[in-house]
Amino acid sequence: MTTRSIPFFPYSQLFTARESDLMEVMRDVCRRGAYILQKDCKEFEATLAAFMGVKHAFGVANGTDAIIIGLKAVGIGPGDEVILPSHTYIATAAAVHMVGATPVLAEPGPDHMLDAADVERRITPKTRAIMPVQLNGRTCDMDALGAVAARHKLVIVEDAAQGLGSKFKGRSAGTIGRFGTISFYPAKLLGCFGDGGAVVTNDDAVAERISLLKDHGRNADGRVVAWGYNSRLDNLQAAILNYKMKTFPADIEHRRRVAALYQAGLGDLEELTLPPGPEADPRHFDVYQNYELEADRRDDLRAHLESRGIRTIIQWAGTPVHQFRELGFAVSLPRTDAFFKRCFMLPMNVALSDDDVAYIVAAIRSFYGK
Ligand SMILES: Cc1ncc(COP(=O)(O)O)c(C=O)c1O
């Protein structure tokens, strides 16, 4: 077998694959001198809202600011607890901390997503919100979480940084809770060439507060009427996102095809636990931001793949949030701990060819002697 070189994520290819088009997009913005809050940003917000089926979408500086601004807009702050999964990026918990509230960490269910039953056990009189993370391009079981929220009169707010395009029962990730947030970090489903994010909501009053919070508290007339941040999506990034949005549905189909090929090639290996396949559950439309699986002898398998030129990673560099002891977490989450001894991620991106996937599948099968 000839050895290939398959990066985990081909950052430079995002640009080189469409270099002349992208140079034209950037030249156009710069020649217009249109850097901050210009028409490209407005256009992108409208396109994003239409794509997600939501009333309001606001570009902001990054996906972390998006959560902070959303939480502030719904009035979550000191004295409040927000329940979220430990299997998430530190940003989800940090945003809760930064608004003065307390992040309470919970366990995943078998599909890696926030487990509604575990959430319910962690509710206290201080709990104000549940924040599902729409991880790996999959939307949580929002019926189960919604039932818990309704029973305890809690608000649901969604960290959909990894979920753009994913759906639960036909509704887009990020549009089901009071607000939802997206990240346009370069390796995200829809990535820009730097930092970028969005907050979306169907609630007019929340939308009004988000629009003030993200731009120095300035209203449509430019008058300051509240305290706010400087957290705006760069117009240059918005123009790049407008361009990339045109192929986004095809990009999603590409990812779903790669997932189907992994499922077909690896589904019979009992040493592995794969994520749900694209057709596994009609309630879910998964877009595979990541292909995260569990494996027996995970570290040896990763070394075997590395020796064949296949780069893999463990999400969050292998550390779920509750294991950051310096941040003061003292909670024991045995299911999350067990998951992090077995999980890792295979390459999943639009540059992967069918041959690349066949090569990765063959390498994994050879490791297990199949
Ligand atoms: C689940 C999750 N939440 C929040 C974020 C934060 O987004 P950003 O890096 O754009 O601030 C990320 C991505 O990095 C993420 O994966």
The ligand as a MOL file (V3000), in Angstrom:
LIG
                    3D

  0  0  0     0  0            999 V3000
M  V30 BEGIN CTAB
M  V30 COUNTS 16 16 0 0 0
M  V30 BEGIN ATOM
M  V30 1 C -18.6260 23.8800 20.9700 0
M  V30 2 C -17.9450 25.1980 20.7790 0
M  V30 3 N -18.3680 26.2690 21.4730 0
M  V30 4 C -17.8060 27.4790 21.3170 0
M  V30 5 C -16.7700 27.6720 20.4450 0
M  V30 6 C -16.1400 29.0140 20.3760 0
M  V30 7 O -16.1310 29.5690 19.0950 0
M  V30 8 P -14.9670 30.6040 18.6870 0
M  V30 9 O -13.6820 29.8500 18.5700 0
M  V30 10 O -15.4460 31.1420 17.3710 0
M  V30 11 O -14.9260 31.6520 19.7330 0
M  V30 12 C -16.2860 26.5740 19.6890 0
M  V30 13 C -15.2180 26.6770 18.6980 0
M  V30 14 O -14.1460 27.0030 18.7160 0
M  V30 15 C -16.8790 25.3100 19.8730 0
M  V30 16 O -16.4520 24.2350 19.1970 0
M  V30 END ATOM
M  V30 BEGIN BOND
M  V30 1 1 1 2
M  V30 2 1 2 3
M  V30 3 2 2 15
M  V30 4 2 3 4
M  V30 5 1 4 5
M  V30 6 1 5 6
M  V30 7 2 5 12
M  V30 8 1 6 7
M  V30 9 1 7 8
M  V30 10 2 8 9
M  V30 11 1 8 10
M  V30 12 1 8 11
M  V30 13 1 12 13
M  V30 14 1 12 15
M  V30 15 2 13 14
M  V30 16 1 15 16
M  V30 END BOND
M  V30 END CTAB
M  END
